[in-house]
Amino acid sequence: MRRDARVGILFALPWIFGFLIFLTYPLLASLYYSFTNYSILRDPKWVGLSNYNELAHDQVFFTTLKNTLWYVVGAVPLSTVVAIGLALLLNTKVRGMAFYRTIFFLPSLVPMVALATLFLWVFNGDFGLLNEGLRAAHINPPNWLGDASWAKWTLVLISTWGCGQAMIIYLAGLQDVPVSLYEAAELDGAKLWAKTRSVTLPMLSPVILFNVVMGTIGSLQVFAIPYVMFPGGAHARSTYFFTSYLFDNAFTYQRMGYASAMGWVMFLITLALTFLSLKISERHVHYEGG
């Protein structure tokens, strides 16, 4: 047993070293730097809670936090509904289903910067493809990128473009739903919506919880698309998100200590939202056999 343990540890050593060097050390270092005045080019100087006290009075910090939470509230439910809807459609037995599944998954593989550049043209108020289509349908289109009231909604709509990964997970969950439950529902006279509401969604609830939690974490970290489409947080910082402000503090203003404090605040917010989601889900998530 000792020999097997030594062999197992030996095989795990590359992962252990990678975990310690590339995750544990940066994590602990950022915690230390959050209590210092650190500009990368100079040695860190201990300032205690000064960075956190400054955050408590930083209006830009609260603006970016509000924008980020607004985005989470808009993007996560919409992406969840779209992903579940696509998974339900792709779970049907029609010819060429493998092709359709591939087509709907491919957009999630597009790099974020390329995606942002693409949507700059799609949502262009004057010559964009979307507005041209709306004009052809005799609908007066909004100025998606130039109007502050529409800019955030533009980012929320774009969030649905990359829901392919969640869709695949939902699709796997749908294929694990016992057929006998649908047969029993049909014997009781249940129609399509009744079966979806009473069988599919309850059986899919653990998967929904997982994707909602992961989607919330990902939405809190949104960066590339708003940074490219709305540099500097256009429209009086209405599209200026938490990660963009953190990035600017770290690499534009050379305030790495302040940015580290922001990162730990976001970690605590993410942790709190995750625990809140798990707590709320206790009465609504059904685990088979539980």
HELIX and SHEET records of a PDB file:
HELIX    1   1 ARG A    2  PHE A   19  1                                  18    
HELIX    2   2 LEU A   20  THR A   24  3                                   5    
HELIX    3   3 TYR A   25  TYR A   33  1                                   9    
HELIX    4   4 SER A   50  LEU A   55  1                                   6    
HELIX    5   5 GLN A   59  LEU A   90  1                                  32    
HELIX    6   6 MET A   97  PHE A  105  1                                   9    
HELIX    7   7 LEU A  106  LEU A  109  5                                   4    
HELIX    8   8 MET A  112  VAL A  122  1                                  11    
HELIX    9   9 LEU A  129  ALA A  136  1                                   8    
HELIX   10  10 ALA A  148  SER A  159  1                                  12    
HELIX   11  11 THR A  160  GLY A  162  5                                   3    
HELIX   12  12 GLY A  164  LEU A  174  1                                  11    
HELIX   13  13 VAL A  179  LEU A  187  1                                   9    
HELIX   14  14 LEU A  192  LYS A  195  1                                   4    
HELIX   15  15 THR A  196  THR A  200  3                                   5    
HELIX   16  16 LEU A  201  LEU A  220  1                                  20    
HELIX   17  17 ALA A  224  MET A  229  1                                   6    
HELIX   18  18 ALA A  234  ARG A  237  1                                   4    
HELIX   19  19 PHE A  242  PHE A  247  1                                   6    
HELIX   20  20 ASP A  248  THR A  252  3                                   5    
HELIX   21  21 MET A  256  ILE A  280  1                                  25    
HELIX   22  22 SER A  281  ARG A  283  5                                   3    
SHEET    1   A 2 THR A  36  ASN A  37  0                                        
SHEET    2   A 2 LYS A  45  TRP A  46 -1                                        
END                                                                             
